[in-house]
Amino acid sequence: MIRRASLVLGLITIFLALPSIATLAVDRKPPAHPASEDDAYCMDIQKWRLERLDEINGDNGWTTLVGLFWLNEGRNKFGSDPSNDIVLPRSSSPKIAGSIRLDKEVVHLEANPHTGITSGDVPAGKMVLQSDATGKPTILKMGSLTFFIIKRGEKFGLRVKDKQHPARTRFAGLDYFPIDLKWRIEAKFVPYDPPKIVPIVNVLGMVENMTSPGALVFEINGNTYRLDPLLEIGSKQLFIIFADKTTGRQTYGAGRYLYAEPPGSNGKVVVDFNKAHNPPCAFTRFATCPLPPRQNRIAIGVEAGEMKYTGSEH
C-alpha cells in the first residue's frame, strides 16, 4: 500500500511546500473590472471570497493542519514524546496524553487524567469516537489542538490541527480570475436511474466509491460539456471535482472543486465557476484530496474562480 501511494504521489506530484509570504489579502492582484455590471452579484462573489479566506486560514482552516496519522489495529498511544505512535507538538501536548484504540472499525479514546482533553467542552476520558464517515466526527480539543477521526476507504486516521501553526502566518493569500458573469452557467440536470457509482481516487491512491445522482449538461461558446457531480455524506449540495485546460498552468495541477445547489423544479442547476476553488492539498500535505474522475476533465480553459496558490508547486 505504501509503495502504491508513493507511486501515485510521484505521478500526480501535487504535495506542496509551505508558503513563506505573509499576507491576508483575498486577491493580491490589482482589481480588475468584472465583465458583469451586476453589482449585487459581484458583492456576493466578494463575500464568498472572504468566507473562503477563513476556510483556508481561519482558526480551524486548512493551514492549521499539523498531522495525519493512520491508525493501527489495537492501541495507538499519542502525546508529544517521540516514543508515541502519534507524536503531537510539544508546545500543545503532554508527553503521554492517552491512547486511541481501533477495534474492528470502532475507535475508542482513552485519555489520561489531567490532560485537558475535551469533547463538546466536557472533559473526555473513555469514549467511542465517531469518524467523518458519519458526517459528524467527534471533535476533541487539547490546548491549541483540535483532532478528530477520518475514514478513507477501509483506513482510519487521526487528523490534527493547531491554530498556532506557523503556516498560518506564512499564508500567501489567494489569487482569482476577474469576476465574469459568463461563467455563471445554467446547466441541465440529467438524472441517472439508478444513481451512478463513480470510483474516486485520492492523492494517496485510495479509491472510494461515490454516488452521482445525475449529469450536468451545459454549453460554452456553442460547445456542449458534461460533468458528473457527487454527493457527500450529510450534504444535499452537488460536489463537482473537475479539471480543464488551465489545470497545471494558471490553476492547481490536481484540479479544482465547486459546489452547486440541487436542481430546481425546472431541472436546472446553476454552475458558478467564479466559485471554483483549490482543494485542501494546495495548502497542506496532510489532506487526502479526491481527484477529478476522467469524465470531469473538460476540454476548455475555465478562466474563472481561484487561481494557482502562490505557495503551491503545481
Secondary structure by P-SEA (a helix, b strand, c coil): caaaaaaaaaaacccccccccccccccccccccccccaaaaaaaaaaaaaaaaaacccccccccccbbbbbccccccccccccccccccccccccccbbbbbcccbbbbbcccccccccccccccbbbbbccccccccccccccbbbbbbbcccbbbbbbbbcccccccccbbbbbcccccccbbbbbbbbbccbbbbbbbccccbbbbbbbcbbbbbccccbbbbbbbbbcccccbbbbbbcccccccccccccbbbbbcccccccbbbbccccbbbcccccccccccccccccccccccccccccccccccc
